[in-house]
């Protein structure tokens, strides 16, 4: 019983920012120490989302992380608002030596890209198409 209580008290020790942003916390869900599920609805504020990811990147970099991975199953809302543009990707990394990685997941498989990849915008457009999901 003591182990159960101890484990429960330390269940959420992720270094992710604890700023109360319930809407953004539903969009960026931690699934592993440096891996997040990025689930954005069409009405999400992309500027706030980018600022939140920048805050996460700063926090994880302070703890020594070299990269962060985001799993995306619906890229369409992100693509529409320019989330994958090179300028926006540079702004989110905020000149930190941290790599933002994206896993585009669909029924046909998974494609991995990094924020510095020249193919990021291509894969984002591909997975944003209605038939690609």
C-alpha positions in Angstrom: 0.0 0.0 0.0 2.8 2.4 0.8 4.3 1.8 -2.7 0.9 2.6 -4.3 0.6 5.9 -2.3 4.2 6.8 -3.2 3.7 6.1 -6.9 0.4 8.1 -6.9 2.1 11.1 -5.3 4.8 11.1 -7.9 2.7 10.2 -10.9 3.0 13.5 -12.7 6.6 14.7 -12.3 7.0 15.9 -15.9 8.9 19.2 -16.2 6.1 20.5 -18.5 5.0 24.0 -17.6 2.2 24.0 -15.0 0.7 27.3 -16.1 -3.0 26.8 -16.0 -4.1 26.7 -19.6 -6.8 24.1 -19.8 -7.6 24.5 -23.5 -3.9 24.2 -24.5 -3.3 21.3 -22.1 -6.0 19.4 -23.9 -4.2 20.1 -27.2 -0.7 19.1 -26.0 -0.9 15.9 -24.0 2.2 14.3 -22.6 2.5 10.6 -23.5 6.2 10.0 -22.6 9.0 12.1 -21.0 9.7 14.1 -24.2 6.8 13.0 -26.4 3.4 14.7 -26.8 0.2 14.1 -28.6 -0.7 17.2 -30.5 -4.5 17.2 -31.0 -5.7 20.6 -32.2 -9.3 21.4 -33.1 -10.2 23.8 -35.9 -11.0 26.5 -33.4 -7.7 26.5 -31.6 -5.6 29.6 -31.4 -2.4 28.7 -33.1 -0.5 31.7 -31.8 -1.2 30.6 -28.2 -0.4 27.0 -29.1 3.0 28.1 -30.5 3.7 30.2 -27.4 2.8 27.2 -25.2 5.1 24.8 -27.2 7.9 27.4 -27.0 7.4 27.4 -23.2 7.5 23.6 -23.1 10.7 23.6 -25.2 12.4 26.1 -22.9 11.4 24.1 -19.8 12.5 20.7 -21.3 15.8 22.3 -22.6 16.5 23.5 -19.0 16.1 19.9 -17.9 18.6 18.7 -20.6 16.3 17.5 -23.4 17.8 17.6 -26.9 14.5 17.1 -28.7 10.8 16.9 -28.3 8.5 14.7 -30.4 4.9 15.6 -31.2 2.5 13.0 -32.6 -0.1 14.5 -35.0 -3.0 12.6 -36.4 -4.9 15.6 -37.8 -2.6 18.1 -39.4 -5.3 20.1 -41.2 -6.0 22.7 -38.6 -2.3 23.2 -38.0 -1.6 23.5 -41.8 -4.4 26.0 -42.4 -3.0 28.4 -39.8 0.7 28.1 -40.8 1.9 26.1 -37.9 4.5 24.2 -40.0 6.0 27.3 -41.7 9.8 27.5 -41.3 9.5 30.9 -39.6 7.0 29.6 -37.1 9.2 26.5 -36.4 12.2 28.6 -35.7 10.2 30.8 -33.4 9.0 27.8 -31.4 12.5 26.5 -30.9 13.4 30.1 -29.8 17.1 29.8 -30.8 17.5 26.9 -28.3 19.6 23.9 -29.3 16.5 21.7 -29.2 14.9 19.8 -32.1 11.2 19.7 -32.6 10.2 16.4 -34.2 6.8 15.5 -35.7 5.3 12.1 -36.3 2.5 12.3 -38.8 0.3 9.3 -38.1 -2.5 8.0 -40.3 -4.1 4.7 -41.2 -1.4 4.2 -43.9 1.5 4.6 -41.5 3.8 7.1 -39.8 6.2 9.7 -41.3 8.8 11.4 -39.1 10.0 15.0 -39.8 12.0 17.5 -37.8 11.3 21.2 -37.6 14.5 21.9 -39.6 13.6 19.5 -42.4 12.8 20.9 -45.8 10.1 18.3 -46.3 8.1 19.3 -43.2 5.7 21.6 -45.1 5.3 18.9 -47.8 4.3 16.2 -45.2 2.1 18.6 -43.4 0.2 19.4 -46.6 0.0 15.7 -47.5 -1.4 14.7 -44.1 -3.7 17.8 -44.0 -5.6 16.5 -47.1 -9.0 15.0 -46.2 -8.2 11.7 -47.9 -4.9 11.1 -46.1 -6.4 10.5 -42.7 
